[in-house]
C-alpha cells in the first residue's frame, strides 16, 4: 500500500447525492466503547426496544438540541 496518493488526478462526479432524511435510513459502521454499548443495550432492553432504535433516538435528540449535558445544566441553574 502506498504511503502517499496523488488525489489531484481524481475527477469529481457531476450532480449531488440527494437524500430525503425523512424516508431513508443509511447503514454506517461505527466503533463504540464496549462498556457504552453494553449500557445502551441494557437500557434498550429495559425500555423494551432494539438498541439501534435507542441509539438513533439519542442521536436525533442530540442533533435537535433536546439533550443537555449535565455540566451545562449545572451552569444554567447556578
NORKARA-V993127 format. One record per run of one state. SS is the DSSP state (~ for helix, > for strand, _ for the rest). FROM is the first residue (numbers start at 1). TO is the last residue. If there is no record, write none. Layout:
BEGIN
<<SS FROM TO> <SS FROM TO>>
END
This chain:
BEGIN
<<_ 1 6> <~ 7 9> <_ 10 33> <~ 34 47> <_ 48 50> <~ 51 63> <_ 64 69> <~ 70 77> <_ 78 78>>
END
